[in-house]
Amino acid sequence: MSIQLYNTLTRKKERFVPLEEGKVKMYVCGPTVYNYIHIGNARPVIAFDTVRRYLEYRGYEVNYVSNFTDVDDKIIKAANDLNEEVGELTERFIQAYFEDVHALGCEKATAHPRVTEHIEDIVKFIRLLIEKGYAYETNGDVYYRTREFDGYGKLSHQSIDELKVGARIEENVIKSDPLDFALWKTAKEGEVSWDSPWGKGRPGWHIECSVMARELLGDTIDIHAGGQDLTFPHHENEIAQSEAATGKTFANYWMHNGYINIDNEKMSKSLGNFVLVHDIRKQINPKVLRFFMLSVHYRHPVNFAQELVESAANGLERIQTAYNNLQHRLTLSADLAEDSQQWITGIDEQITAFETAMDDDFNTANAIAVVFELSKQANIYLLEKNTDSCVLQRFIEAFDLLMGVLGLPFETAAELVDDEVDSLIQERLEARKNRDFSRADEIRDELKAKGIVLEDTAQGTRWKRG
């Protein structure tokens, strides 16, 4: 079996073959840190964190780099508005970013480079482009000569003439061609800046990722990923800069996730439907938000609506309940059932089906459908009078394996209840044995106040978070 992924560059699915056997170099464009991230920012973080997890599940060693843009016009404006130093502002929102994505179950990248840490590298890169005739300086600014790069537009599948129609010259900017873009910007008075051969200034937006990807991953990388909105001009410009400088292919595979709509409308501040992860995770369990995002294929648009999120929450709860019931029954089972091997074979087939879904361009929607089927089979098995501990354990292992790939590890009883609550559950069991139903009811009420709902079944007392 091999992984097939959709390559934006070729507009088709291709067999994934990394540059080096067993290793993957992956670069994902990160946020501009002047505010909390919104759910549109969260989608690529979740999607490509899952891609990384699956590649690691498949045995690859993944060098995963995701940057922080910690200097640009928006950052400078936000710092001025808040009367705050640029460095203080960006550090605050970088830490907020880590808090948000950690809550969403995303692992830290292998490296999180910052633009301000690579100014010297950026200056050297720009000088190389000038020396090769791909860039020029004018009044302290440096621009890339777009027409000098053969194949400009190949990622977004637009011709240079089509691009020129929509291009325009910014006020007070002197460029040789409307399509040329900034590599270095002259600093305005009072702005944060660095020395360069062209005077004090700071990098343009596009150059930073070309430089940081090269410094940390080399001239050619396996996968470059980001939101669909970055395809043009950001990623298009990265290709032009990087391949002009090195003469080599910049990235072999380009992956882009789809947009997010809010109640079927485009998310925007002007419409008042701008949803920050910092705010929404106070109302919605972050695990539910991740599960909701993964319930749609990463290349397809997602519609963020209350009823859809609630449906995702109910679905995740059904899976969690099946898992809890398996754990509970495992403590009571020891008998060897005659058809145990048949059940174990069926579980293994579900794992294979999950892998088949993920091998097909990381189709998490189909992978989650497999997890639901696994839950269904687990519930059917739990109806049997005699259950085999080996089968129960294999169900549990399968759930742990598949949900781990999705970044949705199960909460266990030890994590959900502390020693005090566990003690109360045991005390209630004793009270019921002694027919002290008044005390048993009191304990049930105490546990309910702690968010623990009890279910008394023929197999014993089960619990779940209310």
HELIX and SHEET records of a PDB file:
HELIX    1   1 ILE A   39  TYR A   57  1                                  19    
HELIX    2   2 ASP A   73  ASP A   81  1                                   9    
HELIX    3   3 VAL A   86  ALA A  103  1                                  18    
HELIX    4   4 VAL A  115  GLU A  117  5                                   3    
HELIX    5   5 ILE A  119  GLU A  131  1                                  13    
HELIX    6   6 THR A  146  GLU A  148  5                                   3    
HELIX    7   7 ILE A  160  GLY A  166  1                                   7    
HELIX    8   8 TRP A  205  LEU A  217  1                                  13    
HELIX    9   9 GLN A  228  LEU A  230  5                                   3    
HELIX   10  10 THR A  231  HIS A  235  3                                   5    
HELIX   11  11 GLU A  236  THR A  246  1                                  11    
HELIX   12  12 VAL A  277  ILE A  280  1                                   4    
HELIX   13  13 PRO A  286  LEU A  294  1                                   9    
HELIX   14  14 GLN A  306  LEU A  330  1                                  25    
HELIX   15  15 SER A  340  ASP A  359  1                                  20    
HELIX   16  16 THR A  364  LEU A  382  1                                  19    
HELIX   17  17 SER A  389  VAL A  405  1                                  17    
HELIX   18  18 ALA A  413  LEU A  416  1                                   4    
HELIX   19  19 ASP A  419  LYS A  433  1                                  15    
HELIX   20  20 PHE A  437  ALA A  449  1                                  13    
SHEET    1   A 2 GLN A   4  ASN A   7  0                                        
SHEET    2   A 2 LYS A  12  ARG A  15 -1                                        
SHEET    1   B 4 GLU A  61  SER A  66  0                                        
SHEET    2   B 4 LYS A  23  VAL A  28  1                                        
SHEET    3   B 4 ILE A 221  GLY A 227  1                                        
SHEET    4   B 4 ALA A 251  ASN A 257  1                                        
SHEET    1   C 4 ALA A 135  THR A 138  0                                        
SHEET    2   C 4 ASP A 141  TYR A 144 -1                                        
SHEET    3   C 4 PHE A 181  THR A 186 -1                                        
SHEET    4   C 4 GLY A 201  PRO A 203 -1                                        
SHEET    1   D 3 GLU A 265  LYS A 266  0                                        
SHEET    2   D 3 ILE A 260  ILE A 262 -1                                        
SHEET    3   D 3 VAL A 302  PHE A 304  1                                        
SHEET    1   E 2 ILE A 452  THR A 457  0                                        
SHEET    2   E 2 GLY A 460  ARG A 465 -1                                        
END                                                                             
